[in-house]
Amino acid sequence: MFSGGTYHEVARWLWNFVTSHAKRVDPRVEIVLESNDQRAGKSYGVRLRLGRHLGPVIELAFREVADNRGSLVWCTRLAERTTSLTRELLAGQGVADARPG
């Protein structure tokens, strides 16, 4: 694994990473990555979406993601956070998570 990268490279990595962990819980969950003009080069907002329902924003600084995407510990924490938020989103919709916990 590696660290660093441009804002857009890191955004692509972040979207793929969060998507892979959310879809392990439920393949219907989609990822909304906020990287608009106000965030450009500084931060990302990540939200999980199930149909019309959006979960809370996960705020991540660009430098934090770029510097830590090569860290197993940091990636494990982000994966756990994504999984937890995905399960919360499903529970809020009355949808059961069929995967063993």
C-alpha positions as CSV (number, residue, x, y, z in Angstrom):
1,M,0.0,0.0,0.0
2,F,1.1,3.6,-0.5
3,S,0.6,7.0,0.9
4,G,0.4,10.4,-0.8
5,G,-1.1,11.3,-4.1
6,T,-3.0,14.2,-5.7
7,Y,-6.3,15.3,-4.4
8,H,-8.2,13.4,-7.2
9,E,-6.1,10.2,-6.9
10,V,-6.8,10.2,-3.2
11,A,-10.5,10.9,-3.8
12,R,-10.7,7.9,-6.2
13,W,-8.9,5.7,-3.6
14,L,-11.2,6.8,-0.8
15,W,-14.4,6.2,-2.9
16,N,-13.2,2.7,-3.8
17,F,-12.2,1.9,-0.3
18,V,-15.4,3.0,1.4
19,T,-17.5,1.4,-1.4
20,S,-15.9,-1.9,-1.0
21,H,-16.5,-2.0,2.8
22,A,-20.1,-0.7,2.6
23,K,-21.1,-3.1,-0.1
24,R,-19.8,-6.0,2.0
25,V,-22.6,-5.2,4.4
26,D,-25.3,-4.6,1.7
27,P,-24.6,-4.3,-2.0
28,R,-27.5,-1.8,-2.4
29,V,-25.6,0.9,-0.4
30,E,-24.0,3.7,-2.6
31,I,-21.3,6.2,-1.7
32,V,-21.6,9.9,-2.1
33,L,-18.2,11.6,-2.1
34,E,-18.4,15.4,-1.6
35,S,-15.3,17.1,-3.1
36,N,-16.9,20.3,-4.3
37,D,-15.1,23.6,-4.9
38,Q,-15.2,24.5,-1.1
39,R,-13.5,21.2,-0.3
40,A,-11.1,21.0,-3.2
41,G,-7.6,20.2,-2.1
42,K,-8.6,20.3,1.6
43,S,-11.2,17.7,2.6
44,Y,-13.8,15.1,1.6
45,G,-17.2,14.4,2.9
46,V,-18.3,10.8,2.6
47,R,-22.0,9.8,2.9
48,L,-23.7,6.4,2.6
49,R,-26.9,6.3,0.6
50,L,-29.6,3.7,0.6
51,G,-32.3,4.7,-1.9
52,R,-33.3,8.2,-1.0
53,H,-31.9,8.0,2.5
54,L,-28.5,9.5,3.3
55,G,-26.3,8.7,6.4
56,P,-24.3,11.4,8.2
57,V,-21.3,12.9,6.7
58,I,-17.9,11.4,7.5
59,E,-15.5,14.4,7.4
60,L,-11.9,13.6,6.3
61,A,-9.1,16.0,5.7
62,F,-7.3,15.4,2.4
63,R,-3.9,15.3,4.1
64,E,-5.1,12.8,6.7
65,V,-6.3,10.4,4.0
66,A,-3.3,10.9,1.7
67,D,-0.8,10.4,4.6
68,N,-2.6,7.4,6.1
69,R,-4.0,5.3,3.2
70,G,-0.9,3.2,3.4
71,S,-1.5,2.5,7.2
72,L,-3.1,-0.8,8.1
73,V,-4.2,0.6,11.4
74,W,-5.8,3.7,9.9
75,C,-7.5,1.7,7.1
76,T,-8.9,-0.8,9.6
77,R,-10.4,2.0,11.6
78,L,-12.0,3.6,8.5
79,A,-13.3,0.1,7.4
80,E,-14.8,-0.5,10.8
81,R,-16.4,3.0,10.9
82,T,-17.8,2.4,7.4
83,T,-19.3,-1.0,8.3
84,S,-20.8,0.4,11.5
85,L,-22.4,3.4,9.7
86,T,-23.7,1.1,7.0
87,R,-25.4,-1.1,9.5
88,E,-26.9,1.9,11.2
89,L,-28.2,3.2,7.9
90,L,-29.8,-0.2,7.3
91,A,-31.3,-0.4,10.8
92,G,-32.8,3.1,10.4
93,Q,-34.6,1.9,7.3
94,G,-35.9,-1.3,8.9
95,V,-33.7,-3.4,6.7
96,A,-32.0,-6.4,8.3
97,D,-28.3,-7.0,7.7
98,A,-28.3,-10.7,6.8
99,R,-24.5,-11.0,7.2
100,P,-23.1,-12.5,10.4
101,G,-21.9,-9.8,12.7
